[in-house]
Each structure stands twice: as structure tokens, then as C-alpha cells.
Amino acid sequence: MLLQLPTETLCLISAQLENQHNRLHLASSCRRLYTALHRTIFVEVKLCAYRPGVPVPEIRQVSQFLYTIVRNPDLASVVQVLDLCSWQTKTTCDNHGYPSDIDFDRDIMERLVREASSDSKRQVTWIKDLECGITDAWLALMIPRLNNLRKISFIWSIQADYVYGMLIDAAKAETPVFPHLEEAWAAPRDTEGWSETELMLPFFNFPAMRKLGGHMLYDGWEWTEEENQRNPWGLPVEIGCSNVTDIDLRMSCANDGLQTWIRSCKALKTFRYSHGGATVAYEPSNHRRLYEALLLHKTTLQAVSISEDEYGIDPEENENFFLGSFADFTNLKTLHAPCTGIVEQEEGRPTQSLVDILPPSLELLSLFYHDMELLVWLLEECELLLDSNVCPKLGTICIRHCGLNETEIAHKVENLKLRCEDAGVSLRNFHSDSRDEMEYWDSVWPFDHDFDQ
């Protein structure tokens, strides 16, 4: 019955299997399935799913896959998407035990290590760790062979020295190791911790890279004019060295304002950042430094979104909360930001008007506030914005709120809604962090990726 199904249906069945190991077994079970699946299952590859204390055969997945592409090099070029869940490193093996029954082909592995490193001491250590079944050591040999890779996703494991070292070597290589890689996404294994933004720096040196994102990343490396050419690993991070155009960080901490990431780009088109609050690190975002870096891209940025954790540090306690005016961002179409981040204030009262700080190119404006008095001001300012025609292309106004139940405020919202209808502008109200808000932004945001789903 199964073998009589159309090839398209067999591919859909294969895609539902949890990992690459099972897909390979399915494809190898008979000639019909091999013919139908052996190439398609290599287009998108998902490997590893390590959890401490749970016996997951991740090393068997990785070792079988590595042997397959070494023995069939044409299959390596088929892989376009690589999704890596957390994997075992030397540290996790030391803490939770080493795997057993490793399929170790010494001739192949010694040859691959010699190709990867000319350092004899490093070769000896690498071979030993491969034989012990440390997945990190195997992945560092496997990933560079995927020379047609378009997208890659990491769930970073603790001290993944082999994989990170491989990425640094690839970033320094004169001949591009990943000439077609366009998108990378990263997150930490521990949902109550974070990974450093520095782990993603090698990707800024890959020529085809365009989109870089992550979840629960921490930016703690201070950018200084004296040290802006190289980081502690000796990797070049020069201003304007990268072709990355889209940055998307969720639930993260920009303690230094993401200086290195933003300044490394030649011409950013979209930038989205949301602060993770105490979930990541109970430290404030440095909006001022972030804004100063974004100014380098004021003629190319088309969309900017900056969100703060409403249960995190009070903006009044963060001396670097204020961003600045976006009037000079001449190509900006979408802006999502806190009112107190873009409007100057004295003693808690705004001293600027929206018409003075927004660009004429704006099409979608989304603002949120931190107190009810500011909401009243915002509603009145939106009416003035409509009257001024400063933003002639404006099509949507979004207001993120904590509640619109008071009679006076509800009345003002209704008046603004009528004014928007007359001006041909859509008015949307979202309760903070509601599902409706998240779904809306996923539908309108130009950064297109699936790794964070």
C-alpha cells in the first residue's frame, strides 16, 4: 500500500519523521522509497536533540549522515537547510556520560581531520574526541562539507568549542567555505539562560549572508574605537564589512546596544529587537548606543522594531532608554517603538511632537507607552499627525496598550478611529503581548524565516 502512493505523498510522509536518522532508514528500506526520497530528504536536514539524562542517539544520526555525504559527495551539495538542535560537547559528556557503540571508521575520520587541521597536536585530540563520540567534534567535520547550504539554525550547547572553532576558521578562509549561506538563526539550549551574540560573529564574514536572527542572546562585549577591528578570537569585525541586511533578535539583551552586529553591516534594511527582561538577564538595553549604530543605516533602513519587556526595568531607571528622532531615516516604512524612546521629555511630559520626529516615507507606525497620561498624549498626537500630512504614505497606525476601558480614553480612541477612516488610514489596537499582536507582526514584518517557530 505504501509503495503505491505518489512520490509527492511519500515525500510528505518522510517530512513528518522527527529526525534525519529515521528518514534515512525509511529511504533505505527498499528500492522504490530510495528512488523517491534519497535526494529530497537531503534538501532540509534536521539533526540532534540532546537532553541531559535522556538517551538520544544523536551521535548515530550525525555519524551516519557524515559517512553518507563523505561516501556520496554529490548528496552534500543537495543540502540547503540545516537545523541543529542542541548536541553533546566535551563538557556535557563529562557531566552526563559518554555514548557507547560508536560507528568509528578510523581511516575516514583520520583523513577528514588531516584535511581540517594541519596542527598535529590538535589532530590527536580531535581523533580521540571523535572516537569517544563527542557530537561537537563530528559536527565540526560535517558542516563545512555542505557547500551549497542556504540556511542554518543552531541551538547552542555548552562550550561547543569544535563547532565554534570551525566557524571562525571558515570566516577567516580566503576561499569561501559557505559561498551560498544566506540566513542563520541561534538560540541557547537552556531556556533559563542565554548565549552570547559573539557566537554569531563569524556569519558576518560569509559573502552571501543576508539575514541573521536569534532568541535569548546576550550582547555584553563592549565596542570601543580602539578594539573595533578584532574581537577576543582574532576575528575581523570591521565597520561595514558584512552584506547582512536583516537582523531579528527576540527575547534578548542589548546591554551594549548591539554595536558590533549593527556596525558590521554595510546597509541594513530591517532591524527588530525585543528585550527578554529577567528571563535573559536583569540588565537594561542600551538604546542610546543602539540608536547611534542604527544612524549609520538611516538611508537604507526600511523597518525598525524595538520592544521592551513591560515587566522588566522601569524606563525611568534606565539612563540609556531614549533612542532619538527618526526624521532623518529617509527610507523608513515601518516603525515600532516606545513613545518614551523616541520623544524627548521633561519631568515625565513630552516636549516634542510626533510630526517633528517621523519621516515622510513612513507607512506603518506602531507605538506603545508606559503610563495612561502618555496614552492620552499619544491619541491626540496621532490626530495631529493625520492633520499635518507629514507622512503622506501612512496607511496604518497601531497602538499597543494595557487597557482602554476608561470612558474618556475610550471616547478619544473612537474619535481617532473616525479620523483615521476619513484619512484612509487603518487603526489597530493591540493589548500588550497578545496573540493578535504577535500574529499581526509576523504577517507584516519583512524578515521571512521559520527557524523560530
Secondary structure, DSSP 8 states (H G I E B T S, - for coil): -GGGS-HHHHHHHHHTSSSHHHHHHHHTS-HHHHHHHTTGGGTEEEE---BTTB---HHHHHHHHHHHHHH-HHHHTT--EEEE-----HHHHHHH----S----HHHHHHHHHHH---HHHHHHHHHHHHTT-HHHHHHHHGGG-TT--EEEEEE-TT-HHHHHHHHHHHH-SS-SSTT--EEEEEES-TTS-EEGGGGGGGGGSTT--EEEEESEEE-----TTTTTB-TT--B--TT-B---EEEEEEEEETTTTHHHHHHBSS--EEEEEE-GGGT-S----HHHHHHHHGGGTTT--EEEEE--TTSS-GGG-TT------TT-TT--EEEEEHHHHS-EETTEE-S-GGGTS-TT--EEEEE-SSHHHHHHHHHHHHHHHHHTSSTT--EEEEEES---SHHHHHHHHHHHHHHHHHT-EEEEEETT-HHHHHHHHHH-S----TT-
